[in-house]
Amino acid sequence: MIQRWQILAFLLSALAATPAHASGARLWELAGPNELSSGTFEGTAASSRGEIIPGCTSEPVGLDPVGAVWSAIRDAQGRTYLGTGYEGNIYRLEGTRAVLVAKTGGLLVTSMAFDNAGNLYAATLPAADIWKVEAPERVADGQPQEAQRWTTLPLPAEHIFSLAWDGAKKRLYAGTGPTGHIYAVGADAKPALYLDTGEQHVLSLAVSPSGALLAGTGPGALLLEVTAPGQYRVVADFSQSEVRAIAPVPSGGWAVAVNHFKVPAAAAPRAVTAAQTAAPANTAAPQATPAAPQAKPATQGEGRVFRCFEDGRIEAVYEDTTTLVQALAVAADDTIYAGLGANGTVVAIAPDLTQTLYLDLPEREILALMADDTLVLAATGDAGAAYRIRKSAPQKPTWISPVLDAGTHAQWGALAWYGQGRFTVTTRSGNSAVPNKAWSPWERVAAPHQRPASPAARYFQLRVQFPNDPQARLTSVQLPFLPRNQRPIITEFNADTRFDNRNITLARARTKPQEAALSRRTTPLWNDKRNTRDLPLSWKVQNPDGDALRYELHYRPEGETLWRPILKPDQVLTALKYTWSTEGIPEGRYQIRLTVDDSLSRAPEDVLTDARISAPVLIDNQPPHIRDLQHRNGRIQGQAVDTFSRIARLEYSLDGAPWVPAACADGICDSPSERFDFPLPTGLSPGPHAIAVRAFDEAGNLGAAEIHIDVSGGR
């Protein structure tokens, strides 16, 4: 059903598109997922349906300063552990604090796994080491362990990116690089090669309920199911660069995060990605569905999430063309949470494929997620932090709009908002792009369609606080505003047929004080242009507020004061050019005045204008004449005369042959009257000949005459 605000927006846009009825008012509208998601979220979220809704509460965990929280895992009793960098430490969450449990000898903890007895294993970079922490739940606060180096994988393994524990077989799997091997390590801590994938890196591992091992690789972006040592099948061959993460879906199948790098992976967020760049696989992945509201741009690459079903179906459920998908978690209701590599953003993908910008954290990268009935933990890099996530929204879920830039000082109209539920709306304004103490305070707008109390300014922002109602929805916001009228300014007026006014400047440039100012405003006196009696005029105008503009043209003879109109009384000129027919205009030098105003968009008392007068231009529609044309002693003599402008060129033609330039008698054509006296070619054949002479004036007019001669005696 069409909403009333949609009809209003259509009418406003239609009026704005009609110059004769346009007004200076503008309409600022925030609607649709892309516009709404550009705001700031405090306990709110934006969905792909184009709604702002109450969201979740994120509570930061008290954590020592770390560069990144790289991995997270939960034990059988529900305790959460964090693997960090860049000192390779492991923390346990205790309420709102993170307690240091163990220190490894590595740089950062890339992955962790628990065995059946509750022992914790951690892989670290840069070496291919696996560390063991026994009974980490019993480590007291303030008494961290030195982790035991449990095993080191043999060469050619140099890095361990992923770990997975197989509870049925009681062994630990490790995914490595740079040769794409998977190792199996039993209770004896002796690693054995389990599979050579043929890829460079095994970036993600997971064990399915059936006991099969799933592996994600790079740079071929393969999803493999490993059924026995050395045996596997390809579940999916994606056209991207890596399979970053794998997470089981409770109702069956897997969620898979797949990335494609736009730039060399060394520039990507994760340090380990330097070795992961390669050409995409040959097999194209399914096309992704329309993306959810986007985070602010990042340039490392593109991220996608696919749902892989047990029957072999693969569905693309999320796509982000601006950044990578770094982490995945799946809740009990099959909602997939994707952690992005830009702006601390977590996107929720519901089973019906509705996508919600669920979380917006201060840090840049989301590196680890954890979910049960809903998302419960998010961990970040740049800088390292961890957040507990609660489904219940805070008492006042808040959404703050992006800042409106009106372009100039503006008056605010009646503010309207639409959706479901009652909202508390406050506004503020100021004259700096970033809100600061100089802005006006937040002031409440009592009801929709009322003018905010915020004073006129260039910038405007609104804040919406939601009621205690999980069903509340905000779908759009509209604000009419009237910018202060800005004068249109003529920046170029090209009415000189011989000169390009864009190259003329009032500034005098001298490289040294003693040097003279130089002028190079020169053109050929003869430019091979014929006079068409039409003078092309063109101009450029600076129009800051985009008003519909009207132009008027007048002319006057040089030295006079009375301006005559060029346009007809009822003629409305809105184009940036005009061709003036000078037929019937007396010959002379003229100035042309261009005037611009915004009367098509503004009330009479608000109209602003600008004007510019051209350099003098020559109007001469009368051709020169050839007088006293005669032949004497083998020479052609005569006079070219113009009533006003200079003679610019002389030519002659013998017996219809191509025209040949002829010189003026005094050596230069520079005046309205020029004599000529030039010899005929030697060796003319006896008999009659026709000699035509023509003259051009500087306005491009042509006059010609012809004589006939009889050559005898070899002349």
C-alpha positions as CSV (number, residue, x, y, z in Angstrom):
1,M,0.0,0.0,0.0
2,I,1.3,3.5,-0.9
3,Q,2.0,5.5,2.2
4,R,1.0,9.2,2.5
5,W,4.7,10.2,2.9
6,Q,5.5,8.5,-0.4
7,I,2.9,10.6,-2.2
8,L,4.2,13.7,-0.6
9,A,7.8,12.9,-1.6
10,F,6.7,12.2,-5.2
11,L,4.9,15.5,-5.4
12,L,7.8,17.4,-4.0
13,S,10.3,15.7,-6.4
14,A,8.0,16.4,-9.3
15,L,7.7,20.1,-8.4
16,A,11.5,20.3,-7.9
17,A,12.0,19.0,-11.4
18,T,9.8,21.7,-13.0
19,P,11.9,24.9,-13.3
20,A,8.9,27.2,-13.8
21,H,7.4,26.2,-10.4
22,A,10.5,25.2,-8.4
23,S,11.0,26.6,-5.0
24,G,14.1,27.0,-2.9
25,A,12.9,24.5,-0.3
26,R,14.6,21.1,0.0
27,L,13.5,17.8,1.5
28,W,15.9,15.7,3.6
29,E,14.7,12.1,3.8
30,L,16.3,9.1,5.6
31,A,14.6,6.0,4.4
32,G,15.7,2.6,3.2
33,P,18.5,0.3,4.6
34,N,21.4,2.2,3.2
35,E,20.4,5.7,4.5
36,L,19.2,4.5,7.9
37,S,22.3,2.3,8.5
38,S,24.5,5.4,8.1
39,G,23.5,6.6,11.5
40,T,24.9,5.8,14.9
41,F,23.4,2.9,16.9
42,E,23.1,2.7,20.7
43,G,21.1,-0.4,21.5
44,T,19.4,-0.3,18.1
45,A,19.8,-2.1,14.8
46,A,19.0,-1.5,11.1
47,S,17.4,-4.3,9.1
48,S,17.4,-4.9,5.3
49,R,13.6,-4.2,5.4
50,G,14.6,-0.5,5.9
51,E,13.7,-0.3,9.7
52,I,15.5,0.8,12.8
53,I,14.5,-1.5,15.6
54,P,15.5,-2.1,19.3
55,G,18.7,-4.1,19.3
56,C,21.0,-5.6,21.9
57,T,23.2,-4.3,24.7
58,S,27.0,-4.7,24.4
59,E,29.0,-4.5,27.6
60,P,32.8,-4.3,27.3
61,V,34.8,-6.8,29.3
62,G,37.6,-5.6,31.5
63,L,40.7,-6.8,29.6
64,D,44.4,-6.0,29.8
65,P,45.6,-3.9,26.9
66,V,46.0,-6.3,23.9
67,G,46.5,-5.7,20.2
68,A,43.7,-8.1,19.2
69,V,41.4,-10.8,20.6
70,W,42.0,-13.3,17.8
71,S,40.0,-16.4,19.0
72,A,37.3,-17.4,21.5
73,I,36.1,-20.7,22.7
74,R,33.7,-22.1,25.4
75,D,34.3,-25.2,27.5
76,A,31.7,-27.9,28.4
77,Q,30.6,-25.9,31.4
78,G,30.0,-22.7,29.4
79,R,33.2,-20.8,30.5
80,T,34.6,-18.6,27.8
81,Y,38.3,-18.2,26.9
82,L,40.0,-15.6,24.7
83,G,43.1,-16.0,22.7
84,T,44.9,-12.7,22.2
85,G,47.9,-11.0,20.5
86,Y,50.5,-9.7,20.5
87,E,51.9,-11.5,23.5
88,G,50.1,-14.8,22.9
89,N,48.1,-14.8,26.2
90,I,44.9,-16.7,27.1
91,Y,42.2,-15.1,29.3
92,R,39.1,-16.6,31.0
93,L,35.9,-14.4,31.4
94,E,34.8,-13.9,34.9
95,G,31.7,-11.8,35.0
96,T,32.7,-8.4,33.6
97,R,36.4,-9.1,33.8
98,A,38.9,-11.2,31.8
99,V,41.4,-13.2,34.0
100,L,44.8,-14.0,32.6
101,V,45.0,-17.8,32.5
102,A,48.1,-18.7,30.6
103,K,51.1,-17.3,28.7
104,T,52.3,-19.0,25.6
105,G,55.6,-18.4,23.8
106,G,53.9,-17.3,20.6
107,L,53.0,-13.9,19.2
108,L,49.2,-14.5,18.9
109,V,46.8,-17.3,19.6
110,T,45.1,-18.1,16.3
111,S,42.8,-21.0,17.4
112,M,41.9,-23.0,20.5
113,A,40.2,-26.4,21.2
114,F,39.2,-28.4,24.3
115,D,39.7,-32.1,24.6
116,N,37.3,-34.5,26.4
117,A,39.1,-34.0,29.7
118,G,38.8,-30.2,29.6
119,N,42.4,-29.5,28.6
120,L,42.8,-26.4,26.4
121,Y,45.0,-26.5,23.3
122,A,46.2,-23.3,21.6
123,A,47.9,-22.7,18.3
124,T,50.1,-19.7,17.9
125,L,52.0,-17.8,15.3
126,P,54.6,-17.4,13.9
127,A,55.9,-21.0,14.5
128,A,53.9,-24.2,14.1
129,D,53.5,-24.7,17.9
130,I,50.6,-26.1,19.8
131,W,50.4,-25.3,23.5
132,K,48.5,-27.1,26.3
133,V,46.9,-25.6,29.4
134,E,45.7,-28.3,31.8
135,A,42.5,-27.6,33.8
136,P,42.4,-23.9,32.8
137,E,39.2,-23.4,34.9
138,R,41.3,-23.9,38.1
139,V,43.8,-21.2,37.3
140,A,43.4,-18.6,40.0
141,D,43.1,-14.9,39.3
142,G,46.6,-13.4,39.4
143,Q,48.4,-16.7,39.1
144,P,48.6,-17.5,35.3
145,Q,50.4,-20.6,34.0
146,E,53.2,-20.8,31.6
147,A,51.6,-22.9,28.9
148,Q,53.3,-26.2,28.0
149,R,54.6,-26.5,24.4
150,W,52.7,-29.7,23.7
151,T,54.0,-30.3,20.1
152,T,55.6,-28.6,17.2
153,L,54.4,-29.7,13.7
154,P,57.1,-30.8,11.3
155,L,58.2,-28.9,8.2
156,P,57.0,-27.9,5.7
157,A,54.3,-26.6,8.2
158,E,55.3,-23.1,9.2
159,H,52.0,-21.7,10.5
160,I,48.9,-23.1,12.2
161,F,45.7,-21.3,11.4
162,S,43.0,-23.6,12.7
163,L,42.4,-26.3,15.3
164,A,39.5,-28.8,15.8
165,W,39.0,-31.5,18.4
166,D,37.4,-34.8,17.4
167,G,35.9,-36.1,20.5
168,A,35.0,-39.6,19.1
169,K,38.5,-40.3,17.8
170,K,40.2,-38.3,20.6
171,R,42.6,-36.5,18.4
172,L,43.3,-32.9,17.5
173,Y,43.4,-31.6,13.9
174,A,45.6,-28.7,12.9
175,G,45.2,-26.8,9.6
176,T,48.5,-25.3,8.4
177,G,50.4,-23.3,5.8
178,P,52.1,-22.7,3.5
179,T,51.6,-26.2,2.0
180,G,48.0,-26.7,3.0
181,H,48.5,-29.8,5.2
182,I,46.2,-31.1,7.9
183,Y,47.8,-32.9,10.8
184,A,46.3,-35.2,13.3
185,V,47.8,-35.3,16.8
186,G,46.9,-38.1,19.3
187,A,47.3,-38.3,23.0
188,D,51.0,-39.0,22.5
189,A,51.4,-35.5,21.1
190,K,53.0,-37.0,17.9
191,P,51.7,-35.2,14.8
192,A,50.9,-37.2,11.7
193,L,50.1,-35.9,8.2
194,Y,46.3,-36.5,7.8
195,L,45.7,-34.8,4.4
196,D,47.6,-32.8,1.8
197,T,44.8,-30.6,0.4
198,G,46.9,-29.3,-2.5
199,E,46.2,-25.8,-1.4
200,Q,48.5,-23.3,0.3
201,H,46.6,-22.8,3.6
202,V,44.0,-24.5,5.7
203,L,42.3,-21.5,7.3
204,S,39.3,-23.1,9.1
205,L,38.4,-26.5,10.5
206,A,35.3,-28.0,12.1
207,V,34.1,-31.5,13.0
208,S,30.6,-32.4,11.9
209,P,28.1,-34.4,14.1
210,S,28.7,-37.4,11.8
211,G,32.4,-37.3,12.6
212,A,33.6,-35.9,9.3
213,L,36.2,-33.2,9.3
214,L,35.4,-30.0,7.3
215,A,38.2,-27.8,6.1
216,G,38.3,-24.4,4.4
217,T,41.3,-23.4,2.2
218,G,43.0,-20.6,0.4
219,P,43.7,-19.3,-2.1
220,G,41.4,-21.8,-4.0
221,A,38.5,-21.2,-1.5
222,L,37.6,-24.9,-1.3
223,L,35.3,-26.4,1.3
224,L,36.4,-30.0,1.8
225,E,34.9,-32.9,3.8
226,V,37.7,-35.2,5.0
227,T,36.3,-38.7,5.7
228,A,39.5,-40.6,6.4
229,P,43.3,-40.1,6.2
230,G,44.1,-38.9,2.7
231,Q,40.5,-39.1,1.6
232,Y,38.1,-36.2,1.0
233,R,35.5,-34.8,-1.3
234,V,35.0,-31.2,-2.4
235,V,31.8,-29.8,-0.9
236,A,32.1,-26.5,-2.6
237,D,34.6,-24.7,-4.9
238,F,34.0,-21.0,-4.5
239,S,35.2,-18.3,-6.9
240,Q,36.8,-16.2,-4.1
241,S,40.2,-16.3,-2.4
242,E,39.6,-18.1,0.9
243,V,37.2,-19.9,3.1
244,R,37.7,-17.9,6.3
245,A,35.3,-19.6,8.8
246,I,33.0,-22.6,9.2
247,A,30.1,-22.8,11.7
248,P,27.5,-25.6,12.1
249,V,23.9,-24.7,11.7
250,P,21.6,-26.4,14.3
251,S,19.0,-27.5,11.8
252,G,21.7,-29.0,9.6
253,G,24.5,-28.0,7.3
254,W,27.1,-25.3,7.6
255,A,27.5,-21.5,7.4
256,V,30.7,-20.6,5.6
257,A,32.5,-17.2,5.4
258,V,34.2,-16.7,2.0
259,N,36.4,-13.7,1.0
260,H,37.8,-12.3,-2.1
261,F,40.8,-9.9,-2.0
262,K,40.7,-6.7,-4.1
263,V,44.2,-5.7,-3.1
264,P,47.3,-7.8,-2.1
265,A,46.3,-9.6,1.0
266,A,49.4,-8.2,2.9
267,A,47.3,-5.0,3.2
268,A,44.3,-6.9,4.6
269,P,43.5,-6.7,8.4
270,R,45.0,-10.0,9.4
271,A,48.7,-10.3,9.4
272,V,48.5,-13.9,8.4
273,T,46.8,-13.1,5.1
274,A,50.0,-12.0,3.5
275,A,50.5,-15.5,2.1
276,Q,46.9,-16.2,1.2
277,T,46.5,-14.2,-2.1
278,A,46.0,-16.1,-5.3
279,A,43.7,-16.2,-8.3
280,P,40.1,-17.2,-7.7
281,A,39.1,-20.8,-8.3
282,N,37.8,-21.8,-11.7
283,T,34.3,-22.6,-10.5
284,A,32.0,-19.7,-9.9
285,A,30.1,-19.5,-6.6
286,P,26.4,-18.9,-6.5
287,Q,25.4,-15.3,-6.8
288,A,24.8,-13.5,-3.5
289,T,21.5,-12.1,-2.4
290,P,21.2,-8.3,-2.0
291,A,23.4,-7.1,0.9
292,A,22.2,-5.9,4.2
293,P,22.8,-2.3,5.3
294,Q,26.5,-1.7,4.7
295,A,29.2,-0.5,7.1
296,K,31.4,2.3,6.1
297,P,33.8,1.4,3.2
298,A,36.9,-0.7,3.6
299,T,39.1,-1.6,0.6
300,Q,40.6,-4.9,1.6
301,G,38.1,-7.1,-0.3
302,E,34.7,-8.5,-0.5
303,G,33.0,-10.9,1.9
304,R,30.2,-13.4,1.5
305,V,28.4,-15.9,3.6
306,F,27.0,-19.1,2.2
307,R,24.7,-21.7,3.7
308,C,25.7,-25.3,2.7
309,F,23.0,-27.9,3.2
310,E,23.6,-31.6,3.8
311,D,21.8,-32.5,0.5
312,G,24.4,-30.5,-1.5
313,R,22.5,-27.2,-1.9
314,I,24.5,-24.0,-1.5
315,E,22.7,-20.7,-0.9
316,A,24.4,-17.2,-0.9
317,V,22.8,-15.5,2.1
318,Y,24.9,-12.4,2.6
319,E,27.3,-10.2,0.5
320,D,29.4,-7.2,1.4
321,T,31.4,-5.6,-1.4
322,T,33.3,-3.3,0.8
323,T,35.0,-5.5,3.4
324,L,35.8,-9.1,4.5
325,V,33.8,-11.4,6.7
326,Q,36.2,-12.3,9.5
327,A,34.1,-14.4,11.9
328,L,30.9,-16.5,12.1
329,A,28.6,-17.8,14.8
330,V,25.2,-19.5,14.5
331,A,22.4,-19.2,17.2
332,A,20.0,-22.0,18.2
333,D,17.3,-20.5,15.9
334,D,19.7,-20.8,12.8
335,T,20.4,-17.0,12.8
336,I,23.8,-16.5,11.4
337,Y,26.0,-13.7,12.8
338,A,28.8,-12.4,10.5
339,G,31.6,-10.3,11.9
340,L,33.0,-7.8,9.4
341,G,36.5,-6.4,8.9
342,A,35.4,-2.7,9.1
343,N,33.8,-0.5,11.7
344,G,33.2,-3.2,14.3
345,T,30.1,-4.3,12.5
346,V,28.2,-7.5,13.1
347,V,25.4,-8.5,10.7
348,A,22.6,-10.9,11.7
349,I,21.1,-13.1,8.9
350,A,17.8,-14.6,9.8
351,P,16.6,-17.9,8.3
352,D,14.2,-15.9,6.1
353,L,17.3,-14.0,4.9
354,T,16.3,-10.8,6.5
355,Q,19.6,-9.1,7.3
356,T,20.2,-6.7,10.2
357,L,23.1,-4.5,11.1
358,Y,23.0,-6.0,14.6
359,L,26.1,-4.5,16.3
360,D,28.2,-1.4,15.8
361,L,31.3,-1.5,18.1
362,P,34.0,1.2,18.4
363,E,36.8,-1.0,17.2
364,R,37.4,-1.8,13.6
365,E,37.6,-5.6,13.1
366,I,35.4,-8.3,14.4
367,L,37.7,-11.3,14.8
368,A,35.6,-13.8,16.9
369,L,32.0,-14.4,17.7
370,M,30.1,-16.7,20.0
371,A,26.4,-17.5,20.1
372,D,23.9,-19.8,21.9
373,D,20.2,-18.8,21.8
374,T,21.5,-15.5,20.4
375,L,24.8,-13.7,20.0
376,V,26.6,-13.6,23.4
377,L,30.2,-12.5,22.6
378,A,32.0,-10.4,20.1
379,A,35.8,-9.9,20.1
380,T,37.7,-7.4,18.1
381,G,41.1,-6.3,16.7
382,D,42.5,-2.8,16.2
383,A,42.4,-2.6,19.2
384,G,41.7,-5.8,21.1
385,A,38.5,-5.9,23.1
386,A,35.7,-8.3,24.0
387,Y,32.0,-7.5,24.6
388,R,29.3,-9.5,26.3
389,I,26.1,-9.2,24.2
390,R,22.6,-9.2,25.8
391,K,19.5,-9.6,23.7
392,S,17.5,-7.2,25.9
393,A,17.9,-3.6,24.7
394,P,18.9,-0.8,27.1
395,Q,16.2,1.3,28.7
396,K,16.4,3.9,26.0
397,P,17.5,2.3,22.7
398,T,18.8,5.2,20.6
399,W,19.5,6.0,16.9
400,I,21.3,9.1,15.9
401,S,21.1,10.3,12.3
402,P,24.0,11.3,10.2
403,V,24.5,15.0,10.0
404,L,22.6,16.9,7.4
405,D,24.6,19.4,5.4
406,A,22.2,22.0,4.1
407,G,25.0,23.6,2.1
408,T,24.5,27.0,3.7
409,H,22.6,28.6,6.5
410,A,19.1,27.1,6.5
411,Q,15.7,27.4,8.1
412,W,14.2,24.1,9.4
413,G,10.6,23.0,8.5
414,A,8.2,20.6,10.1
415,L,10.0,17.4,11.1
416,A,8.1,14.1,10.4
417,W,8.8,10.5,11.3
418,Y,7.1,7.3,10.4
419,G,6.9,3.7,11.8
420,Q,5.4,1.8,14.6
421,G,5.4,2.9,18.3
422,R,5.9,6.3,20.0
423,F,9.3,7.8,19.7
424,T,11.1,10.5,21.6
425,V,12.7,12.8,19.0
426,T,15.3,15.5,19.8
427,T,17.3,17.7,17.4
428,R,20.3,20.0,17.4
429,S,22.0,22.2,14.9
430,G,25.3,24.0,14.4
431,N,27.7,25.4,11.9
432,S,30.5,22.9,12.1
433,A,30.4,19.5,10.2
434,V,31.3,17.7,13.4
435,P,29.0,18.4,16.4
436,N,30.7,20.1,19.3
437,K,30.0,22.3,22.2
438,A,29.2,25.2,19.9
439,W,26.2,23.3,18.6
440,S,22.8,24.0,20.1
441,P,21.6,21.5,22.8
442,W,19.3,18.6,22.1
443,E,15.7,19.8,22.2
444,R,12.6,17.7,22.0
445,V,10.1,17.8,19.1
446,A,6.8,17.2,20.8
447,A,5.0,15.5,17.9
448,P,5.4,14.7,14.2
449,H,4.9,17.5,11.7
450,Q,6.1,20.2,14.1
451,R,9.1,22.5,13.6
452,P,12.1,21.7,15.7
453,A,13.3,24.4,18.1
454,S,16.9,24.0,16.9
455,P,18.1,27.4,15.4
456,A,18.8,28.0,11.8
457,A,22.3,26.8,10.8
458,R,24.1,24.9,8.1
459,Y,24.1,21.5,9.8
460,F,21.3,19.5,11.5
461,Q,21.1,16.2,13.4
462,L,18.3,14.3,15.1
463,R,18.2,11.6,17.7
464,V,15.4,9.0,18.1
465,Q,14.9,7.2,21.4
466,F,12.7,4.1,21.3
467,P,9.9,3.2,23.7
468,N,10.1,0.1,25.9
469,D,8.5,-1.9,23.1
470,P,10.3,-4.7,21.2
471,Q,7.9,-4.2,18.3
472,A,8.7,-0.6,17.8
473,R,9.9,0.3,14.3
474,L,11.2,3.5,12.7
475,T,11.0,3.4,8.9
476,S,11.7,7.0,7.7
477,V,12.4,10.6,8.7
478,Q,11.7,13.7,6.6
479,L,12.7,17.3,7.2
480,P,11.9,20.1,4.8
481,F,14.3,23.0,5.0
482,L,14.9,26.3,3.2
483,P,18.6,27.1,2.6
484,R,19.5,30.8,2.5
485,N,19.5,31.9,-1.1
486,Q,22.9,32.1,-2.7
487,R,23.6,34.3,-5.6
488,P,24.4,32.6,-8.9
489,I,27.8,33.9,-10.2
490,I,28.8,34.0,-13.9
491,T,32.3,32.5,-14.0
492,E,32.8,32.6,-17.8
493,F,31.2,34.6,-20.7
494,N,32.5,33.7,-24.1
495,A,31.3,36.3,-26.6
496,D,34.6,37.1,-28.3
497,T,34.8,35.2,-31.5
498,R,38.6,35.4,-31.7
499,F,39.6,34.9,-28.1
500,D,38.9,32.2,-25.5
501,N,38.0,34.2,-22.4
502,R,38.8,31.2,-20.2
503,N,42.5,31.9,-20.8
504,I,42.3,35.6,-19.8
505,T,43.3,36.5,-16.2
506,L,43.6,39.8,-14.4
507,A,46.6,38.6,-12.5
508,R,50.1,39.8,-13.7
509,A,52.7,37.1,-13.2
510,R,56.4,38.1,-13.0
511,T,59.2,35.7,-12.1
512,K,61.5,38.6,-11.1
513,P,60.7,42.1,-9.9
514,Q,62.7,43.7,-12.7
515,E,61.0,41.8,-15.5
516,A,58.3,43.4,-17.6
517,A,54.8,42.0,-17.6
518,L,54.1,40.0,-20.7
519,S,50.9,39.6,-22.7
520,R,50.2,36.8,-25.1
521,R,46.6,37.6,-26.0
522,T,47.2,37.2,-29.8
523,T,45.4,35.4,-32.6
524,P,45.8,35.3,-36.3
525,L,44.2,38.3,-38.0
526,W,42.9,35.8,-40.6
527,N,41.3,32.7,-39.1
528,D,39.7,31.2,-42.2
529,K,36.2,31.6,-40.8
530,R,33.4,32.8,-43.0
531,N,30.9,35.2,-41.6
532,T,27.6,33.4,-41.0
533,R,26.0,36.5,-39.4
534,D,25.4,34.3,-36.3
535,L,27.4,35.1,-33.2
536,P,27.7,32.1,-30.8
537,L,27.5,33.0,-27.1
538,S,28.3,30.7,-24.2
539,W,28.9,31.0,-20.5
540,K,29.4,29.1,-17.2
541,V,27.7,29.8,-14.0
542,Q,28.4,28.8,-10.4
543,N,25.0,27.8,-8.9
544,P,25.6,26.9,-5.2
545,D,22.0,25.9,-4.3
546,G,21.0,24.4,-7.6
547,D,18.2,26.8,-8.4
548,A,16.6,27.0,-11.8
549,L,18.2,30.0,-13.5
550,R,17.1,32.5,-16.1
551,Y,19.4,34.4,-18.4
552,E,18.9,37.7,-20.3
553,L,21.1,39.2,-23.0
554,H,21.5,42.9,-24.1
555,Y,23.9,44.7,-26.4
556,R,25.1,48.2,-27.0
557,P,27.5,50.0,-29.4
558,E,30.8,50.6,-27.7
559,G,30.9,54.0,-26.1
560,E,27.1,54.2,-25.6
561,T,25.1,53.7,-22.4
562,L,21.7,52.4,-23.7
563,W,21.3,48.6,-23.6
564,R,19.1,47.0,-26.2
565,P,17.5,43.5,-25.7
566,I,18.7,40.6,-27.7
567,L,15.9,38.2,-26.6
568,K,12.2,38.7,-27.4
569,P,10.1,40.0,-24.5
570,D,8.4,36.7,-23.9
571,Q,11.5,34.5,-24.4
572,V,12.8,32.6,-21.3
573,L,16.4,31.5,-21.7
574,T,17.6,28.8,-19.4
575,A,20.4,27.2,-21.5
576,L,24.1,28.0,-21.1
577,K,24.5,29.1,-24.7
578,Y,22.7,31.3,-27.3
579,T,23.3,32.1,-30.9
580,W,22.6,35.7,-31.7
581,S,21.6,36.5,-35.3
582,T,23.3,39.8,-36.1
583,E,21.4,40.2,-39.4
584,G,20.4,43.8,-39.6
585,I,22.7,45.0,-36.9
586,P,24.8,48.0,-38.1
587,E,28.4,47.3,-38.4
588,G,30.5,48.3,-35.5
589,R,32.1,47.2,-32.2
590,Y,29.6,46.1,-29.5
591,Q,29.5,45.0,-25.9
592,I,27.1,42.2,-24.8
593,R,25.7,42.0,-21.2
594,L,24.7,38.7,-19.7
595,T,22.4,38.7,-16.7
596,V,21.5,35.7,-14.6
597,D,18.9,35.5,-11.8
598,D,17.1,32.8,-9.8
599,S,13.6,34.2,-10.3
600,L,12.3,30.8,-11.5
601,S,13.0,29.3,-8.1
602,R,12.6,32.2,-5.7
603,A,10.0,34.7,-4.5
604,P,10.4,38.2,-6.0
605,E,11.8,39.6,-2.7
606,D,14.4,36.8,-2.5
607,V,15.7,36.9,-6.1
608,L,19.5,37.4,-6.5
609,T,21.3,38.3,-9.7
610,D,24.7,38.6,-11.3
611,A,25.8,40.2,-14.6
612,R,28.9,40.3,-16.8
613,I,29.8,42.5,-19.8
614,S,31.8,41.0,-22.6
615,A,34.9,42.3,-24.2
616,P,34.1,44.4,-27.4
617,V,33.1,42.2,-30.3
618,L,33.1,43.1,-34.0
619,I,29.9,42.9,-36.0
620,D,30.4,43.5,-39.7
621,N,28.2,41.8,-42.2
622,Q,29.2,43.9,-45.2
623,P,31.7,42.5,-47.7
624,P,34.8,44.4,-48.9
625,H,35.0,45.6,-52.5
626,I,37.6,45.3,-55.1
627,R,38.2,48.6,-57.0
628,D,40.2,49.6,-60.0
629,L,41.2,46.1,-60.9
630,Q,43.5,46.2,-63.9
631,H,46.4,44.4,-65.7
632,R,49.5,46.5,-66.5
633,N,52.9,45.3,-67.6
634,G,52.3,41.7,-66.4
635,R,51.1,42.8,-63.0
636,I,47.7,42.9,-61.4
637,Q,46.8,46.1,-59.6
638,G,43.9,47.4,-57.6
639,Q,42.5,48.2,-54.2
640,A,40.5,46.2,-51.6
641,V,38.2,48.5,-49.6
642,D,36.0,47.7,-46.6
643,T,33.6,50.3,-45.0
644,F,34.5,49.3,-41.4
645,S,36.9,46.5,-40.6
646,R,40.4,45.6,-41.7
647,I,41.3,43.8,-44.9
648,A,42.7,40.5,-43.5
649,R,43.7,38.5,-46.6
650,L,44.1,38.8,-50.4
651,E,44.0,35.9,-52.9
652,Y,43.9,35.5,-56.6
653,S,43.0,32.7,-59.0
654,L,44.2,32.3,-62.6
655,D,41.9,30.6,-65.0
656,G,39.9,28.9,-62.2
657,A,43.0,27.3,-60.6
658,P,43.2,27.1,-56.8
659,W,43.4,30.4,-54.9
660,V,46.9,31.7,-54.2
661,P,47.7,34.3,-51.5
662,A,48.6,37.7,-52.7
663,A,50.5,40.4,-50.7
664,C,49.3,43.9,-50.0
665,A,51.3,46.7,-51.6
666,D,52.7,47.9,-48.3
667,G,53.6,44.4,-47.1
668,I,50.9,43.8,-44.4
669,C,47.2,43.8,-44.5
670,D,46.2,46.0,-41.6
671,S,43.7,48.6,-42.6
672,P,40.2,48.9,-44.2
673,S,41.8,50.0,-47.5
674,E,44.7,48.1,-49.0
675,R,46.3,48.5,-52.4
676,F,47.7,45.4,-54.2
677,D,50.3,45.1,-57.0
678,F,51.5,41.6,-57.8
679,P,53.0,39.9,-60.8
680,L,51.4,37.2,-62.8
681,P,53.2,34.0,-63.2
682,T,55.8,33.9,-65.9
683,G,55.4,31.8,-69.0
684,L,51.6,32.3,-69.5
685,S,50.5,30.8,-72.8
686,P,49.3,33.2,-75.5
687,G,45.6,33.8,-75.6
688,P,42.9,34.9,-73.2
689,H,43.1,34.4,-69.4
690,A,40.7,35.2,-66.5
691,I,42.2,36.6,-63.3
692,A,39.9,36.7,-60.2
693,V,40.9,38.6,-57.0
694,R,39.1,38.3,-53.7
695,A,39.5,40.0,-50.3
696,F,38.4,38.9,-46.8
697,D,37.9,41.3,-44.0
698,E,38.6,40.4,-40.4
699,A,34.9,39.6,-39.8
700,G,35.1,36.8,-42.5
701,N,33.2,38.7,-45.2
702,L,34.3,38.0,-48.8
703,G,34.3,40.4,-51.8
704,A,35.6,39.5,-55.3
705,A,36.2,40.8,-58.8
706,E,37.5,39.4,-62.1
707,I,39.2,40.7,-65.3
708,H,40.0,39.1,-68.6
709,I,43.4,39.7,-70.4
710,D,44.9,38.5,-73.7
711,V,48.5,37.4,-73.7
712,S,50.4,37.7,-76.9
713,G,54.1,37.4,-77.8
714,G,54.7,34.8,-75.1
715,R,53.4,37.0,-72.4
